[in-house]
Amino acid sequence: MAGDDDIDTKQEEPDRQARINCFSCRHFFITHDRHFPYGCRAAGFRSRAMPSEEVYASSGMPCLLFDEKDKTR
């Protein structure tokens, strides 16, 4: 049924979004602008919410530009 597919998709959304942590991405930065505090260098925008959340809200897909930071520190 088409209705069942919609329910399954909605249940998966928080799980998919939870996997992307912008703080672990090399493209993420803090803008120090109180109106748009977060930014993504790869996508070229600043946002009030986490960039990965904005990407998901506008495209329905998880962020494809995520690139994990090196953990050599």
Backbone as JSON, one array per atom type, in Angstrom:
{
  "sequence": "MAGDDDIDTKQEEPDRQARINCFSCRHFFITHDRHFPYGCRAAGFRSRAMPSEEVYASSGMPCLLFDEKDKTR",
  "N": [[0.82, -1.18, 0.0], [0.41, 2.27, -0.65], [0.23, 4.05, 1.47], [1.54, 2.71, 3.55], [4.2, 2.82, 2.72], [4.74, 5.54, 3.01], [4.63, 5.84, 5.79], [6.77, 4.21, 6.6], [8.93, 5.61, 5.48], [8.86, 8.02, 6.92], [9.5, 7.1, 9.44], [12.14, 6.36, 9.1], [13.51, 8.74, 8.68], [14.51, 10.28, 11.04], [16.56, 8.52, 11.85], [18.34, 8.41, 9.65], [19.11, 11.09, 9.49], [20.3, 11.44, 11.97], [22.73, 10.21, 11.75], [24.48, 11.93, 10.46], [26.76, 14.16, 11.53], [27.49, 17.35, 11.74], [29.53, 18.59, 13.18], [31.59, 16.83, 13.0], [32.46, 17.06, 10.45], [34.7, 18.14, 7.91], [34.06, 20.39, 6.43], [32.38, 21.98, 7.87], [31.75, 24.98, 9.73], [31.9, 27.56, 12.27], [30.21, 30.58, 12.17], [30.15, 32.92, 13.68], [28.19, 34.77, 13.44], [25.35, 35.85, 14.84], [22.8, 35.45, 13.81], [23.01, 33.59, 11.77], [24.58, 31.11, 12.65], [25.94, 28.75, 11.86], [27.85, 27.11, 9.3], [28.59, 25.8, 5.99], [31.3, 25.02, 4.14], [31.65, 23.52, 1.81], [29.11, 23.39, 0.58], [28.57, 26.03, 0.52], [26.99, 27.85, 2.13], [25.36, 29.59, 4.9], [23.64, 29.05, 8.0], [20.82, 28.89, 10.28], [20.24, 26.51, 11.47], [21.77, 23.23, 11.81], [23.87, 22.56, 9.05], [23.57, 20.04, 7.74], [20.98, 19.35, 8.43], [19.53, 21.35, 7.14], [20.12, 20.73, 4.48], [18.9, 18.22, 4.28], [16.23, 18.93, 4.79], [15.64, 20.53, 2.58], [16.2, 18.96, 0.33], [15.49, 16.35, 0.86], [17.28, 14.36, 1.05], [20.12, 12.86, 2.66], [23.08, 14.72, 3.57], [25.38, 14.84, 1.0], [27.89, 15.81, 0.82], [29.34, 15.43, 3.07], [32.34, 15.01, 4.8], [34.41, 13.34, 6.75], [36.33, 14.62, 9.48], [39.89, 14.46, 10.01], [41.19, 12.45, 12.58], [43.61, 12.85, 13.99], [44.62, 14.36, 16.03]],
  "CA": [[0.0, 0.0, 0.0], [1.17, 3.52, -0.71], [0.25, 4.64, 2.81], [2.56, 2.04, 4.35], [5.5, 3.34, 2.31], [4.9, 6.86, 3.61], [4.9, 5.66, 7.21], [8.13, 3.68, 6.73], [9.87, 6.68, 5.16], [8.88, 8.97, 8.03], [10.18, 6.48, 10.57], [13.57, 6.29, 8.8], [14.1, 10.07, 8.61], [15.39, 10.64, 12.17], [17.73, 7.65, 11.88], [19.28, 8.84, 8.61], [19.63, 12.4, 9.84], [21.11, 11.33, 13.18], [24.06, 9.71, 11.39], [25.34, 13.01, 9.96], [27.11, 15.12, 12.58], [28.27, 18.42, 11.11], [30.73, 18.89, 13.97], [32.63, 15.88, 12.58], [32.73, 17.27, 9.02], [35.76, 19.11, 7.66], [33.51, 21.57, 5.76], [31.56, 22.73, 8.83], [32.42, 26.05, 10.46], [31.09, 28.48, 13.06], [30.32, 31.86, 11.48], [30.17, 34.01, 14.65], [27.06, 35.64, 13.13], [24.32, 35.28, 15.72], [21.6, 35.1, 13.04], [23.35, 32.4, 10.97], [25.8, 30.68, 13.35], [26.6, 27.56, 11.32], [28.1, 27.19, 7.87], [29.18, 24.67, 5.27], [32.16, 25.54, 3.08], [31.46, 22.73, 0.59], [27.85, 23.77, -0.05], [28.61, 27.48, 0.35], [25.91, 28.59, 2.77], [25.29, 29.73, 6.34], [22.31, 28.64, 8.4], [20.46, 28.91, 11.7], [20.25, 25.11, 11.91], [22.92, 22.48, 11.3], [23.81, 22.46, 7.59], [23.04, 18.75, 7.27], [19.53, 19.41, 8.6], [19.03, 22.2, 6.06], [20.22, 19.96, 3.24], [17.87, 17.18, 4.32], [14.92, 19.58, 4.71], [15.4, 21.08, 1.25], [16.32, 17.97, -0.75], [14.97, 15.04, 1.25], [18.4, 13.42, 1.03], [21.18, 13.22, 3.6], [24.15, 15.51, 2.97], [26.32, 14.04, 0.22], [29.19, 16.48, 0.87], [29.97, 15.13, 4.36], [33.7, 14.46, 4.72], [34.81, 13.27, 8.15], [37.61, 15.22, 9.85], [40.96, 13.57, 10.46], [41.22, 12.36, 14.04], [45.01, 12.64, 14.34], [45.0, 15.24, 17.14]],
  "C": [[0.87, 1.25, 0.0], [1.27, 4.17, 0.67], [1.3, 4.03, 3.7], [3.95, 2.55, 4.0], [5.77, 4.7, 2.93], [5.26, 6.76, 5.08], [6.33, 5.17, 7.41], [9.16, 4.77, 6.48], [9.98, 7.66, 6.32], [9.6, 8.39, 9.24], [11.68, 6.43, 10.35], [14.24, 7.66, 8.87], [14.97, 10.43, 9.81], [16.65, 9.79, 12.22], [18.77, 8.09, 10.86], [19.91, 10.16, 8.99], [20.57, 12.33, 11.04], [22.53, 10.87, 12.85], [25.0, 10.82, 10.94], [25.54, 14.04, 11.06], [28.01, 16.18, 11.95], [29.55, 18.75, 11.88], [31.88, 17.96, 13.62], [33.02, 16.06, 11.12], [33.78, 18.36, 8.83], [35.25, 20.39, 7.0], [32.71, 22.47, 6.7], [32.38, 23.83, 9.49], [31.4, 26.88, 11.24], [31.3, 29.87, 12.48], [30.52, 33.05, 12.41], [29.16, 35.1, 14.29], [25.88, 35.08, 13.91], [23.05, 34.89, 14.98], [21.81, 33.84, 12.2], [24.64, 31.81, 11.53], [26.56, 29.51, 12.74], [26.77, 27.69, 9.81], [28.7, 25.93, 7.31], [29.99, 25.24, 4.11], [31.92, 24.81, 1.76], [30.19, 23.15, -0.16], [27.74, 25.28, -0.22], [27.44, 28.23, 0.94], [26.08, 28.64, 4.28], [23.85, 29.48, 6.75], [22.08, 28.83, 9.89], [20.51, 27.51, 12.29], [21.53, 24.45, 11.39], [22.79, 22.35, 9.79], [23.24, 21.14, 7.08], [21.52, 18.7, 7.42], [18.89, 20.25, 7.5], [19.04, 21.46, 4.73], [19.11, 18.93, 3.18], [16.47, 17.79, 4.15], [14.62, 20.06, 3.29], [15.43, 20.04, 0.14], [15.69, 16.63, -0.43], [16.03, 13.96, 1.25], [19.41, 13.83, 2.09], [22.29, 13.98, 2.86], [25.16, 14.6, 2.27], [27.73, 14.63, 0.23], [29.93, 16.21, 2.17], [31.32, 14.46, 4.15], [34.26, 14.5, 6.14], [36.2, 13.88, 8.37], [38.61, 14.14, 10.2], [40.98, 13.59, 11.97], [42.64, 12.11, 14.52], [45.46, 13.5, 15.52], [45.08, 14.49, 18.42]]
}
